[in-house]
Every structure is written in C-alpha cells, then in structure tokens.
Amino acid sequence: MSLIPPRTLRGFRDFLPDTMLVRERIMDVTRDVYRSYGFAPMDTPALEYEEILLGKGGAETDKQMYRFEDHGGRRVGMRFDLTVPLARFAAQHIQQLGTPLKRYQIATVWRGENTQRGRYREFVQCDFDTIGTQSLAADIETALVIHDLMRAIGFDDFEIRVNNRRVLAGLLERLELTQQATEVLRAIDKLPKLGHDQVAQQLQASGGASAAQVADLLRLTEASGHAESVLAEVTDLVRGNETGERGVAELRELLAATTAAGVDAAHIQLDVAIARGLDYYTGMVFETFLGRLPEIGSVCSGGRYDNLAELYTSQQLPGVGASLGLDRLLAAMQELGMLRPIATPAPVFIPFFDADRLHEYLKLAARLRMGGIGVELFAEPKKLGQQLKYADRRGHRLAVIVGSKEFTAGTCQLKDLASGQTQELPLDADAAPLIGAIHDLLLGQAK
C-alpha cells in the first residue's frame, strides 16, 4: 500500500507548540480584558442550519461560506463569523439570560476566500458584544475595550478608526439613494484599495448614482483633518436629515467620552470613509490599524447592529461589539518582531542525571508546582550538558540542578539559562527558599 502524502489544505495550517503557546497567551490576555468589563464566555456550534447564515453577511460572504448537506439530509453551513450565530443564540436564549447580555467568544470560523498575508480560510476570532441596549454608552465601551485590549497585548502605536453608518445613511436619504445603499456601502468600503476614480465609477455603475450624487458621497468619505473640522463638514452634508444629524452627534459624544475616560486622542481617530463590508451594521463602526504596519489591514473591527436578530425573533435585540482577528494580529506581531520564540509553557527545567533518585526528582518537581511554578523534568538520565542544551532549545528560563552530592547536602543549584549565572540554595522540606528565588528571578526577567 502506498503512503498518503502528509499535507494540509490551502488556507489551513498546523500549529507547532511555539506558535500555539503564543496564540494561547494572546487569547488569555484577551479573555482577561473582556472579563474586566463584565463580559461572560459563551459558545455556539461550528455548524448552523444554512438558512441561519445565508444572506447575513452579504453576497460575497455567501460565496465564501462552506456549506453542504449532512448525512441527515439537512442543509448546513460552517459559521463565517461569530456575530450571526450570536444573533440566533440571543433570540433562542434571551428570555433565560436577560438583557443587557454581555458575552465574549473565542472560536474558529471559516471562509473560503483568497488567502493572503495574515488571512486564512480557517481562523480564530475573539468577539465581545453587548446585546439588548441601544445606549450609546455600550458603543463607547466597545471603543474602550478595543483600546485596553491593544495596550494589554503590547501595542502603543495604533489607531481605532471610528465612523457612524447613520451619517452615510442620512446622506443617502438626502440624496434619495437609500434603495442602492448596499451597493454604495460596498463601493465606499473599497476606497482605500481602489482609490477615488475607481470607486466613483463603481458608484455610478452599480450604485446608480449621478455625478453630483457621487461628488457628495466622496466629499463625505474623503473628509479628513482634525476631528472638529471633519464633523463640521459632515454636518453641512447631512444638514436637515435626522438620521445623519444623529450619527454626527453620536460621533462627537464618543470622541468626548473616550477622552474623558483617559484614552489618548491619537488612539481614537474619526474616519468617515469606513463603511464596514458586512451588511448588518447600522450605527457606530470601528476598525483598528497598527501604526507601523497599516497595510496589513484592520486587526480589530466591529460596530453596532440593531436589526440582525429580527430575522429570528419579534423581540428587539440591538447589539454592538467587535472582534479581534487573532491570526492577522499574530502575523503583524511576527513581522514587527514582537514574538519571543518559546516551545514550552514551563519556565523551570529539572535535569535528571541520577537514575537512582527518580522519586526525589518527582517530589521536588511536585513541590515547585504546588508553589505555582511550571516545571518540566527531563525523561532520561543523560549527561547534564545534553539536557541543558535541550532546555535552551525549548526556551526554559531557569534550571534547578540537583545531583547526588546536592541531595545529600540538602542544597541545589539554580541556574539562569539566559545569563549563565548560578546560585546555591538550601533544599528544605517545602523548598520555600528555592520557590521564592525562582519567583523573584521570573519576575525580574518579565520586567
């Protein structure tokens, strides 16, 4: 029998331990930030009924969806994001959970799109959402969570670009282009990639806009400069339209509120060109770009969607939230040199080179773990040099070296594998001096 070549599908990946450790660390940071604002975890199935997903993200997303007939003859689809399943979840469980519902979900999604840098067909999203309120405070909190998340991960140079789709909706109403809103929004969303002229052509061809209407649309989306001057120009464009004026007022309040909450104005930027491609956004929208690597695209995006759950329930369930794109973020961090190679989650390594003392080594490792320290004990009694090379390759930070001589004397050697410095410590019954010294060294290395 011939061997099957081991390979992965295009757009899908295996993750080795060094990659998974970094991914899990970012997910842990993300959970901590979300929980600090009161968001609670939930999960939904990878598969949904096809009708739940179709038409919720737009025609392009429908094309990218993985869908098929299962063994029971049901038409099913793999979730392409976590927001549409959330809408179904909320409609199904909201009576039990109550509102406002604050949830987060970190899970895999699938889209059969063209692969490129930081973009894959299977990827992880880290979502947080508030369901059941139209209060602008929830939108403001969304911006604050994104800000705190980026800072917690380790970024100082980033921009959260914010817009409000009510502004554009108001302009479309004034220009009598509401029926073509979907085509107009999609064209405008491509402005950074295609530029003024091509988007103008698309607005006329697919959006049905006249030259004068296109001029007003692009005047809106290309407004730039200080926030107050942009807001003044936008106000002029939507003057007399209630929807548009509400959008401007909400943007002005969000900028003022985030400043009051201590966010540096450099991190919150008004960008009235942002439309967000998915059809379900109705109000505030957010996109987050890295200052040193803007070309990789938004790493954390979201917005308000007040009508998504209406397809599943007669109860009004407005929502707002955002999603961190883990894979794109990690691609950016790799390119920026922010990831330290490491192949083990245990910072401490214990060499095993006295075969007759296995039980004592196991007892020592257990004591350290009880003291809150991750420890790996080498599996075979080899020469110390070989074992320390292994520890260095794996990324262990400290080694506790104990041979027959040390066991007899009741001491051990604590070695910093990065600097090579060694200190001798007493090895008493509870290993308290050793545990304290390890915590001090690890804390110092973290700083």
C-alpha positions in Angstrom: 0.0 0.0 0.0 1.4 3.4 -1.0 1.8 6.0 1.7 -0.6 9.0 1.7 1.4 12.3 1.4 1.0 14.3 4.7 -0.2 17.8 3.7 -2.6 20.5 4.7 -5.3 22.2 2.6 -4.5 25.6 1.2 -5.6 28.3 3.6 -5.4 25.8 6.6 -2.5 25.3 8.9 -0.9 23.1 11.6 0.3 24.9 14.7 3.5 23.8 16.3 4.0 24.3 20.1 5.9 27.5 19.8 3.1 29.0 17.7 0.3 27.6 19.9 1.9 29.0 23.1 1.9 32.5 21.6 -1.6 32.1 20.4 -2.8 30.9 23.7 -1.0 33.8 25.5 -2.8 36.3 23.3 -6.2 34.6 23.9 -5.5 34.6 27.7 -4.8 38.4 27.6 -8.0 38.9 25.5 -10.1 36.9 28.0 -8.7 39.0 30.9 -9.6 42.3 29.2 -13.1 41.2 28.2 -13.8 39.8 31.7 -12.5 43.1 33.3 -15.5 44.8 31.6 -18.0 42.2 32.7 -18.3 40.1 29.5 -19.0 36.4 30.2 -18.0 33.5 28.0 -20.4 31.5 25.7 -20.0 29.2 22.7 -22.0 28.2 19.7 -21.7 25.2 17.3 -19.4 25.3 14.3 -22.3 24.2 12.1 -25.6 26.1 11.8 -28.6 25.5 9.6 -27.8 27.1 6.2 -30.8 29.4 6.5 -29.4 30.9 9.7 -26.2 32.0 7.9 -27.2 32.8 4.3 -27.7 36.4 3.4 -26.5 37.8 6.7 -23.0 38.9 5.6 -23.8 39.9 2.0 -23.5 38.2 -1.3 -19.7 37.9 -1.2 -19.8 36.2 2.2 -22.4 33.8 0.9 -20.0 32.8 -1.8 -17.2 32.2 0.7 -19.3 30.1 3.1 -18.6 26.4 3.5 -22.0 24.7 3.1 -23.2 21.2 2.3 -25.8 18.6 3.0 -25.1 16.4 6.0 -25.9 12.7 6.5 -29.3 13.5 7.7 -30.1 15.5 4.5 -30.0 18.8 6.3 -28.6 21.9 4.5 -25.9 23.2 6.9 -23.1 25.8 6.8 -19.9 26.4 8.8 -20.0 29.7 10.7 -18.2 32.5 8.8 -18.1 34.8 11.8 -19.4 34.7 15.4 -21.9 37.6 15.2 -24.6 35.9 13.1 -24.6 32.8 15.4 -24.8 35.2 18.4 -28.0 36.7 16.9 -29.5 33.2 16.7 -28.2 32.4 20.2 -29.7 35.6 21.7 -33.1 35.0 20.0 -33.1 31.5 21.4 -31.9 32.1 25.0 -32.5 35.7 25.8 -35.6 35.0 28.0 -33.3 32.9 30.2 -30.3 35.3 30.2 -32.0 38.7 30.3 -30.7 42.0 28.9 -28.3 43.5 28.5 -26.4 40.4 27.6 -22.6 40.9 27.7 -20.8 38.0 26.1 -17.4 37.1 24.7 -16.5 34.1 22.4 -13.1 33.0 21.2 -13.6 30.4 18.4 -12.7 29.2 14.9 -14.6 30.4 11.8 -14.3 29.5 8.2 -14.4 31.5 4.9 -13.4 30.2 1.5 -11.7 33.4 0.5 -8.4 34.1 -1.3 -5.5 33.6 1.0 -3.0 36.4 1.6 -0.7 37.7 4.3 -2.5 37.3 7.7 -5.7 36.0 6.0 -6.6 32.3 6.0 -9.7 30.1 5.3 -9.7 28.8 8.9 -9.0 31.4 11.6 -9.9 32.4 15.1 -12.0 35.4 16.1 -12.1 36.9 19.6 -15.5 38.6 19.9 -17.2 40.6 22.6 -20.7 42.0 22.3 -23.4 43.8 24.3 -27.0 42.7 23.3 -30.3 44.3 24.3 -29.5 48.0 24.6 -29.3 51.0 22.2 -27.5 53.1 24.7 -24.5 55.0 23.3 -22.6 54.0 26.5 -22.3 50.5 25.1 -20.8 51.8 21.8 -18.3 54.0 23.9 -17.4 50.9 26.0 -16.7 49.0 22.8 -14.1 51.6 21.8 -12.6 51.4 25.3 -12.4 47.6 25.3 -10.5 47.7 21.9 -8.2 50.3 23.3 -7.4 48.4 26.5 -7.0 45.2 24.5 -4.4 46.6 22.2 -2.5 48.1 25.1 -2.6 44.8 27.1 -1.3 42.9 24.1 1.7 45.2 23.9 0.9 47.9 21.3 1.5 51.6 21.8 1.2 52.7 18.2 -2.3 52.0 16.9 -5.4 53.8 15.7 -9.0 52.9 16.4 -10.8 54.5 13.4 -14.4 55.2 14.1 -17.4 56.2 11.9 -21.1 56.0 12.2 -23.2 54.5 9.4 -26.1 56.7 10.3 -24.1 59.6 8.8 -23.8 57.9 5.4 -27.4 56.6 5.7 -28.6 60.2 6.3 -26.7 61.4 3.3 -28.2 58.6 1.2 -31.6 59.6 2.4 -31.0 63.2 1.4 -29.6 62.2 -2.0 -32.5 59.7 -2.5 -30.1 56.8 -2.8 -31.4 54.6 0.1 -32.6 51.8 -2.2 -29.0 51.5 -3.5 -27.5 51.6 0.0 -25.9 48.1 -0.1 -24.1 48.8 -3.4 -23.0 52.2 -2.3 -21.6 50.9 1.0 -19.7 48.2 -0.6 -18.1 50.6 -3.1 -17.1 53.0 -0.4 -15.6 50.3 1.7 -13.2 49.7 -1.1 -12.0 53.3 -1.2 -8.6 52.5 0.5 -7.8 49.8 -2.1 -9.3 51.2 -5.3 -8.9 55.0 -4.9 -11.2 57.9 -5.8 -11.7 57.3 -9.5 -12.5 53.6 -9.5 -14.9 54.0 -6.6 -16.6 56.9 -8.4 -17.1 54.6 -11.4 -18.5 51.8 -9.2 -20.9 54.2 -7.5 -22.3 55.2 -10.9 -22.2 51.8 -12.4 -23.5 49.6 -9.6 -24.9 52.2 -7.2 -26.8 54.1 -9.8 -25.6 57.5 -8.5 -25.4 60.6 -10.7 -22.2 62.6 -11.0 -23.5 65.2 -8.5 -24.5 62.5 -6.0 -21.1 60.8 -6.4 -19.4 64.1 -5.6 -21.3 64.5 -2.3 -20.7 60.9 -1.4 -17.0 61.2 -2.0 -16.8 64.6 -0.3 -18.2 62.8 2.8 -15.9 59.8 2.7 -12.8 61.8 1.8 -13.2 64.4 4.5 -10.0 64.5 6.6 -8.1 66.6 9.1 -8.9 67.5 12.8 -12.0 65.8 14.1 -13.9 69.0 14.7 -13.3 70.2 11.1 -14.4 66.8 9.7 -17.5 66.9 11.9 -18.3 70.4 10.7 -18.0 69.3 7.0 -20.1 66.2 7.6 -22.7 68.3 9.5 -23.1 70.5 6.4 -23.6 67.5 4.1 -26.4 65.9 6.2 -28.0 69.1 7.5 -31.7 68.8 7.8 -31.6 65.0 7.9 -32.5 63.5 11.3 -30.6 60.2 10.8 -27.4 61.9 9.6 -27.5 64.5 12.4 -27.9 61.8 15.0 -24.9 60.0 13.6 -22.8 63.2 13.8 -23.9 63.8 17.4 -23.1 60.2 18.4 -19.6 60.5 16.9 -19.0 63.8 18.7 -20.1 62.2 22.1 -17.9 59.1 21.6 -14.8 61.2 20.9 -15.5 63.3 24.0 -16.3 60.3 26.2 -13.2 58.3 25.3 -11.1 61.4 26.0 -12.8 61.7 29.4 -12.0 58.1 30.1 -8.3 58.8 29.7 -7.8 57.5 26.1 -5.1 59.4 24.2 -6.7 61.2 21.3 -4.1 59.7 19.0 -5.6 56.3 19.5 -9.2 57.2 18.5 -9.4 58.7 15.0 -12.5 59.8 13.2 -12.6 58.2 9.7 -15.8 58.9 7.8 -14.7 56.7 4.9 -15.2 53.5 7.0 -18.4 51.7 6.0 -17.6 48.1 7.0 -18.4 45.5 4.4 -20.9 43.3 6.3 -24.5 44.4 5.6 -25.8 44.2 9.2 -24.1 47.3 10.7 -26.4 50.1 11.4 -24.6 52.6 13.6 -21.1 53.1 15.0 -18.3 51.1 13.3 -14.7 50.5 14.3 -11.5 49.4 12.6 -8.1 49.2 14.3 -4.9 49.7 12.4 -1.3 49.3 13.5 0.8 52.5 13.1 3.9 50.7 12.0 2.0 48.2 9.8 -1.2 49.7 8.5 -1.0 47.8 5.2 -1.9 44.5 7.0 -5.4 45.9 7.5 -7.7 46.1 10.5 -6.8 43.8 13.3 -9.9 44.5 15.4 -13.2 45.6 13.8 -16.9 45.8 14.7 -19.8 48.1 15.2 -23.5 48.4 16.0 -26.1 46.0 14.5 -29.6 46.8 15.7 -31.6 44.7 13.3 -29.7 41.4 13.0 -31.8 39.3 15.4 -35.1 40.4 13.9 -34.9 37.5 11.5 -35.1 35.1 14.4 -37.4 36.8 16.9 -40.0 39.5 17.2 -38.2 40.9 20.2 -36.0 43.8 19.5 -32.4 42.8 20.3 -30.0 45.6 19.3 -26.3 44.9 19.7 -22.8 46.3 19.5 -19.4 44.7 19.6 -16.1 44.0 18.0 -13.8 41.1 17.0 -10.1 40.7 17.3 -8.7 38.8 14.3 -6.1 36.7 16.1 -4.3 35.3 13.1 -3.9 38.7 11.4 -2.7 40.2 14.6 -0.1 37.4 15.1 1.1 37.8 11.5 1.6 41.5 12.3 3.4 40.8 15.6 5.7 38.3 13.9 6.6 40.9 11.2 7.2 43.6 13.9 9.5 41.2 15.9 7.2 41.2 18.9 7.1 37.4 19.4 9.7 35.7 21.5 10.4 32.1 20.4 9.4 29.6 23.1 8.5 25.9 22.8 7.5 25.2 26.4 4.9 26.7 28.9 7.1 25.6 31.8 9.7 28.2 32.8 11.7 25.8 35.0 13.7 22.7 33.9 15.0 20.0 36.2 17.7 17.8 34.7 17.5 14.1 35.5 21.0 12.7 35.7 21.0 10.5 38.8 18.9 7.4 37.8 18.6 6.1 41.4 16.8 9.2 42.6 13.8 9.4 40.3 11.4 9.6 43.2 13.3 12.5 44.8 13.2 14.4 41.5 9.5 13.8 41.1 8.9 15.0 44.7 11.0 18.2 44.0 9.0 18.9 40.8 5.7 18.4 42.7 6.8 20.9 45.4 7.6 23.6 42.8 4.3 23.1 41.0 2.5 23.4 44.4 4.3 26.7 44.7 2.7 27.9 41.4 5.8 27.2 39.2 5.6 25.3 35.9 8.3 22.6 35.8 9.5 20.1 33.3 11.5 17.1 34.5 13.7 15.5 31.8 12.6 12.0 31.0 16.0 10.2 30.7 19.2 10.3 32.9 21.6 11.7 30.3 24.7 13.9 30.7 24.0 17.4 32.1 25.3 19.2 29.1 22.9 17.4 26.8 20.0 18.2 29.0 20.8 21.9 29.3 21.1 22.1 25.5 17.6 20.7 25.3 16.4 23.2 27.9 17.9 26.1 26.0 16.3 24.9 22.7 12.9 24.6 24.4 13.1 28.0 25.9 13.2 27.2 29.6 14.4 30.1 31.6 15.8 28.5 34.7 17.2 25.1 35.6 17.2 23.5 39.1 20.3 21.3 39.2 20.4 18.6 41.9 22.7 15.6 41.8 23.6 13.0 44.5 26.0 15.5 46.1 23.3 18.2 46.4 20.7 15.8 47.6 23.0 14.6 50.3 23.9 18.2 51.3 20.3 19.4 51.1 21.2 22.1 48.5 20.5 22.8 44.8 21.9 25.0 42.1 19.5 27.5 40.5 20.8 28.4 37.0 19.6 31.3 34.9 19.8 29.8 31.4 20.0 33.2 29.6 22.8 34.8 31.7 24.5 31.6 32.9 24.6 32.8 36.4 24.2 30.2 39.2 23.3 30.5 42.9 23.3 27.8 45.5 20.2 27.5 47.7 19.1 25.3 50.6 16.7 22.5 49.6 14.5 22.0 52.7 11.3 20.1 53.1 9.0 22.6 51.5 11.5 24.1 49.1 10.4 27.6 50.2 13.8 29.4 49.6 14.0 27.8 46.1 10.4 28.7 45.3 10.9 32.3 46.4 14.2 32.7 44.4 12.5 31.3 41.3 9.6 33.7 41.6 12.0 36.6 42.1 14.0 35.7 39.0 11.0 35.1 36.8 9.5 38.5 37.9 12.8 40.2 37.1 13.0 38.6 33.7 9.4 39.7 32.9 10.4 43.3 33.7 
